[in-house]
Structure formats: C-alpha cells, structure tokens
Amino acid sequence: MGLRLLSAGVSNPNDVNAQIRRDFPSGRAADVVSKIVSQKESFANDAKLYNEAQGLNAIGNNQFDPFVALNSLQTSLSNFAGTLTSPAMQSAAGVLSSMASSLGSWARNWRIFSKIIRSWRKALRAARFAAGTIGGGSRIDVAASRRTSP
C-alpha cells in the first residue's frame, strides 16, 4: 500500500491517511494500516537491527566483557532495589524481621548453653581427676600393703 502510494506520487502523510480511509472503510482496520504505514521507517530499522544481532553467539562473545558484567550487575541491583521497595515487601519485612529475631535469640541461647556445657565438662574432669587420685591412691596403698604383708 505505502509503496503503491509513493509510486503514485502521494507522499504527504495526510494524503496517505485519506487514501487509507478510502481503501479501508472500517475504522479499526484503517487505524491499523495507517500505523503500519506511518511506522515503516521504524520497522525497517528494527529489521536491520535484528539482522545484525549476534543471537546466541553473543553469549560467548559477551561472557568476558567487563562492561556487560557491569551492566548485568547494575540491572540486578536495580531489580533488587525495585523488589525491596515494592508494597509486598513492606508486609514481608515484618515476617523477615521476626525470623531474624528468632535466629538471633537461638544463637544467643546456643552460646549460653555451650558455656554451661563447657562448665559442666570442666567440673566432670575435675571430679574424675579427684576420684581417680583418691581411688588410685587407696588402691596403690592396698597393693603396697599386700606386698609387704607376710
């Protein structure tokens, strides 16, 4: 349609739209066709860019490019920031805060429990040593007295 109008010498956008309205009496069809004709340059540019695109080869070519990595990091951070500031995160913040508090109290309680266990272990070692010394000393005395008795 656009090429036929151009070859007929119609290049004014208003004349082109008028011809489209005559050829397509339905309002929706005329709107679609006029958009296609008016965006011809944009479609041609997009087609050129698509033809020049690397496609899947870009994965290997961009894998070691620091600028691509920096752009990926920037995009990831902006996506993360957008997620953090979303309204859904406000309600999730309370849940996450309570989970963090619970984990913190568990860690604190575990440290206290570990200190108690270490104290008990020290006390048990001391008791074993004392019992071994007392018990071992009396056994030695009994054994020594048996050897010396007639």
Buried (B, 14 or more C-beta within 10 A) or exposed (E): BBEEBEEEEBEEEEEBBEBBBEEBEEEEEBBEBBEEBBEEEEEEEEEEEEEEEEEEEEEEEBEEEEEEEEEEEEEEEEEEEEEEEEEEEEEEEEEEEEEEEEEEEEEEEEEEEEEEEEEEEEEEEEEEEEEEEEEEEEEEEEEEEEEEEE
